[in-house]
Amino acid sequence: MSDYSIKIAVAGVGNLTSALVQAIYYYTEGHSEELIHPKLGGFSISDIQLVAAFDIDQSKVGKDLSDAIFSAPNNKQKVINIPKLNVMVNKGPTLDGISEYTEEVIKVASEVDANIVEILKQSKAEFLVINTPSGSNQAVETYAQAALDAGVGVINSTPTKLVRNPEWVKKFVAAGLPLLGDDLQSQAGGTIFHKGVLEVLHEQGIKIEDTYQLDVSGGLEGLTTLDYSRRQNKRKVKEDTIKRSIPYDINVAAGTTDYLDFLGSRRIGHYWIKGSGFLGQEVKIDITMITDDGSNGAASLVDAIRAAKIALARGKSGPIINVCAHLFKGPPSYISRTDAINRFSEFITGERDS
Ligand SMILES: NC(=O)c1ccc[n+]([C@@H]2O[C@H](COP(=O)([O-])OP(=O)(O)OC[C@H]3O[C@@H](n4cnc5c(N)ncnc54)[C@H](O)[C@@H]3O)[C@@H](O)[C@H]2O)c1
């Protein structure tokens, strides 16, 4: 193990965690030429070390993490064999981790709830990555409080408000711990792609009127977001950030519309943009994008984990504004896509403070 190891615990062993674990081994083997940041502040993806895990599903609890990531209902494709990790998946508190639509699929393990704080302390985790389902607000807050009690930073992949909630921000600042979130922005994600296309059209003088980005997916998260209130919450995060990419009001709809199990971990996004250009000419764009959900999210998550470690090493606490703005859809404050990329790089090199 290198001196650069980054010890993380995960809450939620779904498709995103499966892709994260697989990425660590895939990039330990090589493949660094495929990466935009083979190293980030001196850290490689292979420096990330999983030291503890929590889930609620009987198909995962009690198993070694290397087995649990390939257990149904996870359907992220296996890209690499994972050795036994000697990290057992502990039973977390169920709370609101199951939605009306996933109760047939997630069977809650019979084990008693583990002591999250104690496990985090014993594992020497530096960060808890929260990968529980969309809308599991009580679960996210319970894990965030446990992380605080254990003296561990938090990376919130979910849409639950932590960096956008002043109370949580205050607690993490007071504890001297970094907090990154909310709602991971995937590498070739619907939101970043949508914002990019709208920005280019705007810069070219096209007046945008209406746009939508509607997707279908076959992962468990797709099933979770069939639940109206969970879906609306996630849609709001997406729609807010897309609206902000253009300096005038436009009609925006964005979010998951259906779950199709035969798609596996794929997400198929349909983009529609209508606007007008020179001489009032109509401009219409219709695009389909097919991606793998878990991989797409893990690509950003490995950068968030390495940036969190850099923040910790520099004694930073609370939200790291420019890291959140680049890697998450719901950052504490909005920064344009291109500014966020540049400021993120400047934070990594140390030219910027946060
Ligand atoms: N591309 C991406 O993967 C991506 C992008 C942006 C945001 N996110 C967010 O990341 C989160 C995870 O996504 P996913 O695709 O892995 O979801 P998933 O549904 O595949 O996995 C969620 C896991 O959490 C477990 N769980 C449920 N309640 C729990 C609890 N109380 N404690 C511990 N575990 C619990 C489930 O059993 C399941 O294993 C979601 O909130 C999603 O919105 C993912």
The ligand as an SDF file (V2000), in Angstrom:
LIG
                    3D

 44 48  0  0  0  0  0  0  0  0999 V2000
  -24.2690    7.8730  -12.2880 N   0  0  0  0  0  0  0  0  0  0  0  0
  -24.5200    7.5690  -11.0310 C   0  0  0  0  0  0  0  0  0  0  0  0
  -24.3220    6.4610  -10.6000 O   0  0  0  0  0  0  0  0  0  0  0  0
  -25.0270    8.6630  -10.1250 C   0  0  0  0  0  0  0  0  0  0  0  0
  -24.9690    9.9960  -10.5470 C   0  0  0  0  0  0  0  0  0  0  0  0
  -25.4650   10.9790   -9.6970 C   0  0  0  0  0  0  0  0  0  0  0  0
  -25.9890   10.6470   -8.4590 C   0  0  0  0  0  0  0  0  0  0  0  0
  -26.0300    9.3470   -8.0700 N   0  0  0  0  0  0  0  0  0  0  0  0
  -26.6330    9.0150   -6.7710 C   0  0  0  0  0  0  0  0  0  0  0  0
  -25.8730    8.0220   -6.1040 O   0  0  0  0  0  0  0  0  0  0  0  0
  -26.7330    7.2250   -5.2960 C   0  0  0  0  0  0  0  0  0  0  0  0
  -26.4480    5.7500   -5.5430 C   0  0  0  0  0  0  0  0  0  0  0  0
  -26.7430    5.4270   -6.8940 O   0  0  0  0  0  0  0  0  0  0  0  0
  -26.7790    3.8920   -7.3510 P   0  0  0  0  0  0  0  0  0  0  0  0
  -27.0540    3.8870   -8.8010 O   0  0  0  0  0  0  0  0  0  0  0  0
  -25.6190    3.1360   -6.8180 O   0  0  0  0  0  0  0  0  0  0  0  0
  -28.0930    3.4000   -6.5860 O   0  0  0  0  0  0  0  0  0  0  0  0
  -28.5570    1.8880   -6.2840 P   0  0  0  0  0  0  0  0  0  0  0  0
  -30.0150    1.9700   -6.1120 O   0  0  0  0  0  0  0  0  0  0  0  0
  -27.9600    0.9600   -7.2770 O   0  0  0  0  0  0  0  0  0  0  0  0
  -27.8550    1.5610   -4.8590 O   0  0  0  0  0  0  0  0  0  0  0  0
  -28.3180    2.0540   -3.6360 C   0  0  0  0  0  0  0  0  0  0  0  0
  -27.8820    1.0750   -2.5510 C   0  0  0  0  0  0  0  0  0  0  0  0
  -28.2070    1.6440   -1.2790 O   0  0  0  0  0  0  0  0  0  0  0  0
  -28.7210    0.5990   -0.4670 C   0  0  0  0  0  0  0  0  0  0  0  0
  -29.4750    1.2000    0.6430 N   0  0  0  0  0  0  0  0  0  0  0  0
  -30.7740    1.5820    0.7070 C   0  0  0  0  0  0  0  0  0  0  0  0
  -31.0420    2.1370    1.9080 N   0  0  0  0  0  0  0  0  0  0  0  0
  -29.8970    2.0920    2.6210 C   0  0  0  0  0  0  0  0  0  0  0  0
  -29.5570    2.4850    3.9440 C   0  0  0  0  0  0  0  0  0  0  0  0
  -30.4580    3.0430    4.7520 N   0  0  0  0  0  0  0  0  0  0  0  0
  -28.2860    2.2710    4.3690 N   0  0  0  0  0  0  0  0  0  0  0  0
  -27.3580    1.6890    3.5390 C   0  0  0  0  0  0  0  0  0  0  0  0
  -27.6400    1.2930    2.2800 N   0  0  0  0  0  0  0  0  0  0  0  0
  -28.8850    1.4940    1.8310 C   0  0  0  0  0  0  0  0  0  0  0  0
  -29.5170   -0.2710   -1.4240 C   0  0  0  0  0  0  0  0  0  0  0  0
  -29.7560   -1.5620   -0.8890 O   0  0  0  0  0  0  0  0  0  0  0  0
  -28.5890   -0.2830   -2.6200 C   0  0  0  0  0  0  0  0  0  0  0  0
  -27.6260   -1.3090   -2.4960 O   0  0  0  0  0  0  0  0  0  0  0  0
  -28.1670    7.6850   -5.6180 C   0  0  0  0  0  0  0  0  0  0  0  0
  -28.6380    8.5770   -4.6380 O   0  0  0  0  0  0  0  0  0  0  0  0
  -28.0160    8.4290   -6.9480 C   0  0  0  0  0  0  0  0  0  0  0  0
  -28.9690    9.4640   -7.1180 O   0  0  0  0  0  0  0  0  0  0  0  0
  -25.5630    8.3500   -8.8660 C   0  0  0  0  0  0  0  0  0  0  0  0
  1  2  1  0
  2  3  2  0
  2  4  1  0
  4  5  1  0
  4 44  2  0
  5  6  2  0
  6  7  1  0
  7  8  2  0
  8  9  1  0
  8 44  1  0
  9 10  1  0
  9 42  1  0
 10 11  1  0
 11 12  1  0
 11 40  1  0
 12 13  1  0
 13 14  1  0
 14 15  2  0
 14 16  1  0
 14 17  1  0
 17 18  1  0
 18 19  2  0
 18 20  1  0
 18 21  1  0
 21 22  1  0
 22 23  1  0
 23 24  1  0
 23 38  1  0
 24 25  1  0
 25 26  1  0
 25 36  1  0
 26 27  1  0
 26 35  1  0
 27 28  2  0
 28 29  1  0
 29 30  1  0
 29 35  2  0
 30 31  1  0
 30 32  2  0
 32 33  1  0
 33 34  2  0
 34 35  1  0
 36 37  1  0
 36 38  1  0
 38 39  1  0
 40 41  1  0
 40 42  1  0
 42 43  1  0
M  CHG  2   8   1  16  -1
M  END
$$$$
